[in-house]
Amino acid sequence: MFFALGNNFIKKDSTLSITVGYRYVDPDFRSAGAQTRRIDYTEGKSNTIYPIYTNMSIRRPPSLFDILSDNQLYNQDLFSTLMIFNPVYSNVLPYGDATPNRTGAYLNASIKSKNKILTSKINAGIFKEVIGQGTVEKRNFGLFEGALKINLHNYLNWEKELSISSSSESEITHRGGDTISSLNLFSHQTNVSLSGELTKNFFVQTSFTQFNANGNEFLTRRDNYGNITYFTPTKVNQKDFVLSFGMLYAFRKNVYTNLQYKWWGMTFDNQQNLNYKYNRLILIISVEL
């Protein structure tokens, strides 16, 4: 069973919108269209870019950079069973609003200034498992997402575009109990980007993304029928970063070319994986039909 109850408040001038609601998703609720994940974490899948590293030819763990840029990690099919997910990058609602075994309240809000200078969004939620997994104790979840965009060209009355954007997302997972079943996982992602138009349709862009995660969780293993077969304990203490600088020229609305130089890497504290850093220069030509 999937049950949701919400109430919307929209200001007449459309500058403020608030949604407050409650959601209950049964542990056995299944919907292939709503729950199929876009990112495929099937074991044995390798990264397209630098799949192995070090002189020992170790398989490189996927990083935030791969999630953002590697199309081989993305799934194009529908699955009738729950797919594997990585709790490090998404643990509160890994299957979106249709994530089974969740109940709790949520808040969505957006603010837009009349002069289109400022746009901000907030998504927050407090959830709990309906039933425990492998123990009578239940996980408690906290989610907060915030995004802000400032159109400086509107404030300065410039014809050319100049904007700065930032966002922040935090997830908290906690479960009490004994030392074996208890868990505590925290993750936080920060994004900052700047885009400026130097001449008509020619932009300079830069962005920085940092992701931190630490704590412990259990990876859930399921059989072909979706039944839980095993829980694998995992400890996490890692940092991802992606720094990019580039130039974009828009020939028209859906046709552009983009030259980017990126620095990206991943560090692990007190783990068996080895740290790594890479640089990459890429040219993108995009035509949307």
C-alpha positions, -999 to 999 in steps of 0.1 A, spaced: 0 0 0 11 35 -9 -6 64 10 2 101 8 -16 131 22 -5 167 15 -16 202 15 -4 230 -8 -1 267 -2 6 289 -32 7 327 -30 -13 345 -56 17 361 -72 33 326 -74 64 338 -55 59 314 -26 49 277 -27 47 254 3 37 217 4 34 198 37 25 161 37 26 127 52 35 95 34 32 58 42 47 31 19 42 -5 29 73 -28 31 59 -50 4 48 -22 -20 62 -28 -55 59 -7 -86 84 -13 -114 78 21 -130 82 41 -98 109 21 -81 133 12 -108 166 30 -102 184 50 -129 218 41 -115 228 4 -117 250 -8 -89 251 -44 -101 282 -63 -89 308 -66 -116 300 -33 -134 332 -14 -141 336 23 -146 341 34 -182 368 59 -173 399 45 -156 382 13 -145 414 1 -127 442 20 -109 475 16 -91 503 -8 -101 482 -36 -86 454 -31 -112 428 -26 -85 392 -20 -96 384 16 -89 354 23 -67 327 45 -84 329 81 -73 306 111 -75 323 120 -108 313 86 -123 277 91 -111 276 125 -128 293 116 -161 294 78 -168 265 67 -189 274 30 -184 262 32 -148 228 43 -158 200 18 -163 175 19 -192 153 -10 -183 124 -16 -158 130 -41 -130 102 -60 -112 124 -64 -81 142 -39 -60 176 -31 -75 208 -28 -54 216 7 -42 246 24 -26 235 38 8 265 62 8 249 83 -20 212 77 -13 199 60 18 168 79 29 147 75 -3 168 54 -27 137 46 -48 122 81 -45 88 87 -30 79 50 -37 107 37 -14 91 8 5 91 5 43 90 42 49 66 64 68 70 101 78 64 137 71 79 159 44 81 196 35 87 212 0 90 249 -4 101 273 -32 105 311 -33 109 332 -64 114 369 -63 91 390 -86 121 405 -104 136 370 -110 168 378 -91 164 351 -65 152 315 -67 154 291 -38 140 256 -29 139 236 3 130 199 6 130 182 40 117 151 56 117 129 87 110 92 80 111 59 98 109 23 88 75 6 91 92 -27 102 128 -34 112 151 -53 88 170 -81 105 161 -67 139 131 -53 158 149 -19 159 138 5 132 159 29 112 152 67 116 160 90 87 165 127 82 167 145 49 174 182 41 180 197 7 184 234 -1 192 252 -34 197 289 -42 202 307 -75 210 344 -78 207 360 -112 231 389 -108 224 402 -143 188 410 -134 200 428 -102 226 448 -122 203 453 -152 229 437 -175 219 422 -209 244 394 -206 238 366 -181 256 363 -149 244 338 -122 257 319 -92 241 288 -78 246 267 -47 230 237 -31 234 215 -1 220 181 7 223 161 40 211 126 49 211 110 84 204 74 91 203 61 127 193 28 143 197 19 180 200 -15 196 231 -36 204 266 -31 190 259 -56 162 226 -41 148 231 -4 156 241 19 128 248 56 122 254 70 87 258 107 77 264 121 42 266 157 30 270 171 -5 277 207 -14 276 223 -49 286 258 -60 286 270 -96 292 303 -115 282 311 -151 290 343 -169 283 354 -205 313 372 -220 299 378 -254 266 369 -270 260 331 -265 296 325 -252 298 315 -215 325 308 -190 315 283 -163 331 269 -132 317 246 -105 328 227 -74 312 197 -58 322 180 -26 307 149 -10 315 136 25 301 104 41 310 86 73 295 59 96 283 24 91 254 6 74 242 -28 62 240 -36 25 208 -56 18 211 -86 -4 180 -100 -22 172 -130 -43 155 -130 -77 121 -128 -60 130 -97 -40 133 -116 -7 161 -105 17 188 -132 20 217 -115 38 229 -82 53 265 -72 47 280 -47 72 300 -18 57 319 11 72 323 44 53 346 73 57 352 90 23 354 123 5 347 130 -31 353 162 -50 348 175 -86 362 208 -97 356 220 -132 363 250 -154 350 254 -190 336 274 -218 303 270 -236 291 284 -269 254 281 -278 248 281 -315 211 280 -307 188 269 -279 194 232 -282 228 231 -300 260 239 -281 296 230 -277 313 228 -244 350 225 -235 357 214 -199 387 207 -178 381 188 -146 400 178 -114 383 150 -95 392 124 -70 383 104 -39 399 99 -5 393 71 20 401 73 58 409 40 76 398 19 47 414 -7 24 407 14 -8 435 37 -20 431 74 -26 431 87 -62 430 119 -82 426 125 -119 425 154 -144 405 153 -176 400 176 -206 368 169 -226 350 185 -255 312 181 -257 291 188 -288 254 185 -280 225 185 -305 190 180 -290 165 170 -316 
